[in-house]
Amino acid sequence: MTTARAAAILLAKELRLEFRTRELLNSTVLFALVVVALFSIAFEPTAAESRRYGPGLLWIAFLFAGSLMLQPSFAREKGNDTLDALRIAPISPFAILLGKMLANFVFLSLAEAVIVPVFAVLYNVSLAGVAGRLAVVLILGTVGLVVTGTVFSAISAHARMRELLLPLLLFPILSPLLIAAVEATASLLAEQPVLDRTWLAFLAGFDIVFLTASWLLCDFLIEE
Amino acid sequence: MKSRMAATLLAAALIFFAGYAALFIAPDERTMHAVQRIFYFHVAAWMASFTAFFIVFISNVAYLATRRMRWDFLGVSAAELGVACCTIGLITGPLWARPVWGIWWTWDARLTTTFILWLLYISYLLLRGLLEDAPRRASLSAIFGVFAFLDVPLVYMSNRLWRTQHPQPVFFGGNGSGVDPTMSRVLLLCAIALLGVMTLALVDRYRLERLRYEAGELRMAVETRRADLESLSSKGGR
């Protein structure tokens, strides 16, 4: 079986599992909304201030929500030793990782699709005219978050205190992605919206570096 | 054992002389005066920590390629020393910045990169502490180590594009850079002294890690043997 086909089957399995209960999606979206609300209570931003701090807040909320959402990705395979079953299946280890990455990408993108409009309404930020370009930034940023996060979810699944460990591993690594994503989003939400190509290229570079690294190292990651 | 004593004495003498040179031999800096003298150990600590983190990366890759535990021992030893030297850099930096820049800390490219680097390798050590099984700890922490090392240039680039304030490198820089030759000799001495101390500590830490691993293996062997004996004697009693 080709890697792409195996990954697609695993993606379908992850989606089916999640949409039976929607536990992960509901709690992640709710968590991100709580962060957005708390920020507003703590800082009471004016319209100009929301434009200034909004992009940072938005990405911090995605990072927190992402680390919550990614945590069970591999950990829940431990309960019934289903990871062993995947491992002995005649598919490449990268297919397992890729299936998980794609599923996490779908979940986090869905969560973002809910959070961004709510954020725009609550903080009086107009998204009209920039929605398409914003989607590009969100997709590139989310890919980087999901790629590193899925790999670290597989690492932390074997550790003690795994719930606490994942954000500690993930957030320092994601600091360049955070800068690039926030700057790219900020230039889109400015008075004269522009798509900052430098930061966009940086985000794409981040995604490529870590996707390649995960492809090279997945044999060691998905092993007994 | 004798060579070990000699090496320790040599390193101690070197570090003592380096301290003396930094304080008394190096010429006074025109505008910063005595405060500038912290620079000799600040830059030397930075060199030592980057060397250590590079050793961690090499060990991580070598472990994944060969599966020899010795690379894992080297990796954790170098990571601990790198974090220690990085901490020295992060403490001496603000001590200098306060009188010269007027602030303890600023989020400039080099400072942020070093701070993130420090966090990354502390997470590496934390991760190792939370993984029980030795071969699994070795391979998973090696994967994390490779990711962390790949991240460093990205952190630096992102901050460089963002903003920067740290003084540009004065050694090997372009036109207009450069320092008094005595200053560069003192810096070289400090770097050699600190790298010497680091190498000694690295050798010791490596031995300690190997002994810990061997002790763990022996303990496991004893427990397996004891369990075997107990099952045998309970069968014999019946």
Interface residues (C-beta under 8 A of the other chain):
Chain A: T148 V151 F152 I155 S156 H158 A159 R160 M161 R162 L165 L168 L169 P172 I173 S175 P176 I179 A180 E183 T198 W199 F202 G205 F206 V209 F210 A213 L217 F220 L221 E223
Chain B: L64 T112 I116 L119 L120 S123 L126 L127 L130 L131 E132 D133 R136 S139 L140 A142 I143 F144 V146 F147 A148 L150 D151 L154 V155 M157 S158 N159 L161 W162
